[in-house]
Amino acid sequence: MKKILKKYEEIIRYLIIGVLTTIVSLVVYYLLVYTIFNPKKALELQIVNIISWIVSVTFAYFTNRHFVFKKLEKATIKEAFNFYLSRLSTLGIEMLMMYLLVTILNFNDKIMKLIVQIIIIIFNYILSKFVVFYKKERN
């Protein structure tokens, strides 16, 4: 069992942080749609998505950097830029999916937000692992 945990340690850590990041995103989203914004209005739905994205991506950058990928050296602007850029690409996917599922197909926005977040977690892991926090093997 320990061998399995060790083998998949990074993925397990990423999933934990992914769940926490999703919770941050959902809490911000739900707070905003229950207090300020109307998700039935397409523009307001996207504004809420962007706000929840900014908060959750900032949380994700610091937690992924330190807890998941264990980067010890000082953070660079290039690394942070690449992280936000990779997350910006998945934001586009998320916004498109929310627009199609909620605005066009009229599914429940709260349920769709949760489903879409699961898909985005997978895309974000791939981009973080192989683009942003990529570790070159040393000989």
Residue, then its C-alpha position, 0 to 999 in steps of 0.5 A: m500500500k505504501k508503494i502505491l501511495k508513494k508512486y501516486e503521491e503527486i497525483i494524490r496531492y494534486l487531487i487534494i489541492g484540486v478539490l480545495t481549489t474547486i471548493v474555493s471556486l464554488v464558494v466564491y461562485y455561490l456567494l456571488v450568485y446568491t447575493i449579487f449576480n443573476p446567473k440567468k443573465a449570460l453576462e453576469l454568469q460570465i462575470v461570476n465565472i471570472i471572479s471565481w476563477i481569479v480567486s481560485v487560480t491565485f489559491a491554486y498557484f501557491t498551493n500547487r507550487h509548494f504542496v504538489f510540485k514542491k518547488l523550492e527555488k524562488a518563484t519567477i514571474k515567468e512561472a507565474f505567468n505560465f501558470y496563469l496563462s495555462r489556467l486562462s486557456t482552461l477558463g476559456i474552456e470553462m466559459l464555453m462549457m458553462y455558456l453551452l450548458v447553462t445559457i443554451l441548453n438551460f441546465n442548472d448552473k450550480i450542478m453544471k459548475l460542479i461538473v465542469q470543474i471536474i473536467i477543468i481539474i484534469f486539464n489543469y493537472i496536465l498543463s501544470k505538470f508538463v508545462v508550468f512546473y515541468k522538472k528537467e531530469r538531471n544526469 
